[in-house]
Amino acid sequence: MIRVAMITRSTLFTTSGGDTVQVMQTAKHLRELGVLVDVKLTTEQIDYDQYSMLHFFNIIRPADILYHIHRSGKPYVVSTVFVDYSEFEKQYRSGMPGMLFSFFPADGIEYLKTISRRLLLRDSLRSWWYLVNGQRRSVKKIINNASLLLPNSTSEYDRLTKRYSVNTKHEIVTNGVDVSFFNFENTHAKNDLLVLCVARIEGIKNQLNLIKAINGTEYRLLLIGSPAPNQSSYYNACRKVAGNNVSFIGQVGREELRKYYQMAKVHVLPSWFETTGLSSLEAAVMGCNIVITDKGDTREYFGDAAFYCDPSSPASIHKAIDNAAHAQVNTSLQHKIRTMHTWQQAAGQTKNAYLKVIEQP
């Protein structure tokens, strides 16, 4: 019997994001496949002897991982979730942080952010090794000692190996959708002028340029999601610039979210970077046409079935929305997601990865 501890960031539930869904859905469906899974926050005390192996998430938060690999001596895999915040942080973040980050490389920025979260008591920092050796050396140490990496796409793995000059074995594990819940009813008409953006409101998700793109147009924009806890100034800037055709809905439950997906013709995620965009997958399987950033790994999932935009240009975002609103619903994308990108498949791929690790000498 395989028993695994999934060890995740301490704020997984207080500041939920795409990785929250990924962790909980993967764990749920692994249990259905007979794997014993415990989800643990990095700040918890863990009896490592109970587990066959450990499963970490978010390679850009190596301090969370180092503490446990140093103490446990257990084999481990990493779902890398390798988001690159550097373009946003260096070029578009405002205020003193933006000025400071402009002088640092990507790994230096992540190191400063980790130290800042600890000083502001927004997160823990349990690894002295990380503090002394920094972000880049910490990430490379984790990668080089991992039994397997579990990126969500080949594109993500290629970016990781290019950045860190490593060649650790990997298995692709898809991002997914709960297709038993997000089930489109094609008997209900779509509102061609209703546009959704389902995401936490923060700079990397780029709602400000989306609002600028849609202000004063015929479209109605619903922003669904809570503001990130450390980005109140960005949220206030979004509220200040928003026109009458923009509504801030806040966080909603899954039942209500499904209703919004059912009604809207277009879903937009014009982020400065996306590995995939879980809400884009959910919206697409619910019959929305997808507008998404051209930065990151999105093309590996959506191919030519999405409408791509330049996140730096409100005009580009508006044009993509316009094209998506006037196009027929892409049923081939719906079918692709339902057959290739589900949490059941992600769990099966993850279990196979576990078995490879356990079978290694």
N, C-alpha and C positions, 0 to 999 in steps of 0.2 A: 504494500500500500504506500503510495506517495503522499507525504505530508510536507507542505510548503508554507513558509511564512512570507507573505507579500509585505514588504516594508516600504512605507511611503512617507512623504513629507508630513510634518506635524500639523500643517494647516489644511490637510486634505478635505476636511469636512467643514471647517469654519470659513475657508475661502475656496469654495468648490470651483472646479474647472473641468476641462475635457478629460484630464487625467483621473479625476474623481469617478467619472462615468466609466472610463476604461478599466480602472482597478476593480470597481464593484461589479460590473457586468462580467468581466473575465472571471473573477472569483466565483460568481454565481454559477456560471455555466461549467466551470471546471468541477465544481462540486457535483453537478449533474453527471459528469463523466467519471465520478468515483475518486477524484483527487481531494484530499483533505487540505483545505486552505484556510489560514487565519490571516486576516488583514491587520497589520500592526503599524502604528505611527512610529516614526523614528525615535521619538522621545520615550517610548514605552520600554520597560524592562522585558527582555525576551529570553526565555529558556531555549537556547539554540539546540540543545540535545534532543528536543522533541522532533526536529525537522530533518527531512532528507536533504533539503537545500533551501536557499533563500532566493527571493525574487525581488529585485529593486526596480524603481521607476525614476525617471528624470535624471539623465546623466549630467545635466547642467547644474544639478545640486549635489555635487560629489561629497560635500561634508556630511550629508545625511547618510551616505553609503559607507564611507571610510570607517566610521566609528564601529559599524556592525561587522564589516569584513575583518577588521583587525581583532575583534573580540571573539568571533565565532569560529573561525577556521573552517567554515562550511563552504562547499561549492555554491556558486551563485550565477544567476542570469540577470541581465539588465534590459528592461524595456526602455530604450534610450530616450524617446520623446525629445529628440534633439532640435529644440526650437532655437533659432538664431535671432536674438533681439538687437543685434549690434547696429543695424542700419537705423532702426527707430531710435535707439538710445543715443547714437552719435549725431544724427542729423535732425531729428524731429522732436526729441524730448525738450521741453522748455525749462526755464529757470536754471538754478545753480547746478542741479544734477546734469542737465544737458550740456552745460559749459564744461563741467568736470569730465564727463564721459567722452567728450570729443577728443581728449588727449590720450585715450587708452585703447588698446586692442580689445577684441571681443572677450577674451578670457579675463583680462584685467577688469573690464566692466562687471562681469559676473562675480568676481572676487569682491569688488567694492560693494556690490549689492548685497552679498551674503553677510559681509561685516556690518553693513548698515542695518540690515534686518535684525541682527543680534543686538546692536547698540540701542536700537529703538524698541527692543523687547517684543518684536513682532515674530520672532522665530528663535529657535535654539541653534547653538553651534557647539557640537560635542566632540569635534575632532581637532586636536592640537596639530596633528600631522597636516591637515588642510591649512591651518592658520600659518604654519611655517613654510609650507611648500607651494601654496597658491593653487589657483584653479587649474591651470593647464597640466601641471605635473600630477595633480590629484585625479583628473579625468583619465589621463594616460595610464596611471597605475590601476585604476578600476577596470579599464578596458583590457589591459594586458593580462590581468589575472582572472577575468571572467571566463566561465566555462562556455557561455554563449551570449551573444547580443541578440536582442529581439526588436529590431527596428520595425516601423510600420510600413516601410517601403524600401525598395532598392535605392531610390533617390536619397532617402535619409541616410542609409548606410554609406553611400558614396560620399556624401557631404562630411560625415563623421570621419571616415578614413582619410579623406583629403586634408581635413583640419589637423588631425592628430598623427598622421603617418603610421597607422596601425593596420593590422590585418586579422584581427580576432575572428574566429568562426561566428557565423550568424545564421539565423533563421528568420524569414519575414513572417511577422504576425500582423494580420490585417487590423485596421480600425473597423469598428462595426456599428451596426444598428440593431435595435431590438425590433425585428420585423413582425413579431407577434403583437406588439403594441402599436407601433407606427404603421398602420395599415390603411392605405388610401382608399376612400370610397369614391369611385369615379362617377357616381350618380349625383354628386354635389358639384355645382358650378363653381369655378374659381372667379375671384375678383381680380380682373386684369390690372387694376390700379393699386392693389394692396401689396406693399413691400414689407418684408420682415427682415430684421437682423437679430438673431438669437446669439448673444454673447455677453460675457461680462464687459461692463463699460470701462475701458481702459485704453491707454494710448496705442498699444500694440494692435488692438482690434480696429482702430481708426474710425470710430463712429463720427468724429468731428468732420472729417472730409466727406463722409457719407451724407451727413446732414446738409452740408454745403451743396452737395450734388443734387439733393432732392428738394431743397427749400424753394417754395414758390412754383413748383411744378404741379402737374395734375395728379401725381402719385401721393398716396398716404403711406407714411413710414411708421412702423411700430418697432421701437427698440425694446427688446425683451431681455432682461438681465439686470442684475444689481451692479452698482459701481464697485470697482475694486477698492479695498479698504484704504490703500495708500495713494489713491488717485482722485481725491475729492475735487481738486482744482481742475482736473481734466473733465470730470463729470459736470462741474459748474459751467465750464466753458461750453460744453455741449448744450446744456440747458439754455444758456444765454443766447446762443446763436440760432437755436431751433425755431423754425417758423410754425405757423398754425397747422400745417399738415404733417407735423412730426409729434408723435406721442411716446412718452416714456412709461412703459408698462410695468417695469420692475420684474422681479423673479416670480415665475408662475410654476404651478404644479404640472406634472406630465400630462394629465388629462386636458388641462386648459391649453398647454402647448400644442398638443395634437390638434385641437380645434383651430388654433391659429394657422398651423401648417396646412390644414385642410382648406382654409378659406383663401390663403394668399396665392398669387400667381408667381411671385418672385421672392427668393431669399438671397440676401447679400451678405458677404463676409469679406470686406475689402481690406483685410489685415495687412500689416507690414510684413507678416510672415505667418505661414500655416504649414504644419506637417501634413495635415489633411483638412481639418475643420469638421468636427463631429456633427455640428448643427447643419452643415451643408449636406452631409450624408442623410441625416434624418429628414431634412426638408425635401431632398431629391426623391427619396422613396415615398414621400407624401405628395408627390405630384407638383412640386414647385420647380420652376426653372431656376438655375443656380448662377449667381454672379459671384465670382471669387477672385482673390488676389492672384497675380501672376508670379508671386514670390514664394518659394518653398517647394513642397513636394506635391502640390495639388494636381498637376497634370497627370501624374501616375495613376491617380484615382478617377479623375473626371475626363481625361482625354479631350476630345473635341466636343464633348456633350455639355460643357459649361461655357459661360460667357465670362471672359477674363478681363480684368481691369488693372490699371496702374494705380496703386493706392495713393500715390502722391498727387494725382490729378482728379479733382471733382468732375471735370468734363469727361474724363475717361470712365469714371464710375457711372455717371448719368447715361452715357452712351450705351454701356453694357446693360444697365437696367432697362433702358428703352428697347434694346434688341431682345432681351429676355421676355419682356412683357408682351411683345408683339409676336413671339414665336409660339409654336404649338408645344404643349407639354412633352418633354422628352421621355417617352415610355421605355426606350431602350436603356436609358440610364437607370430608371426604376428597376428594370429587370436585372441589370448588371449588379446593382447593389444588393438586391434580394438574393442573388445566387452566389455572390463572391465576397460580400462585405457584411457579414453578420457576426454577432457576438458568439454564436454557437461555433462558427468557423474559427474565430479567434481563439476560443478555448481549446478546440481540437488541435490547432497548430501549436498552442502553448504546451499542451500535454505532451505532444510528440517531442517538443524541445526538452521538456523535463526528462523524458525517457532516454533521450540521447545523452544527457548529462549523467544520469544515474548509471548508464551502461558503460560510460567511459572508465578506463582503468584508473 
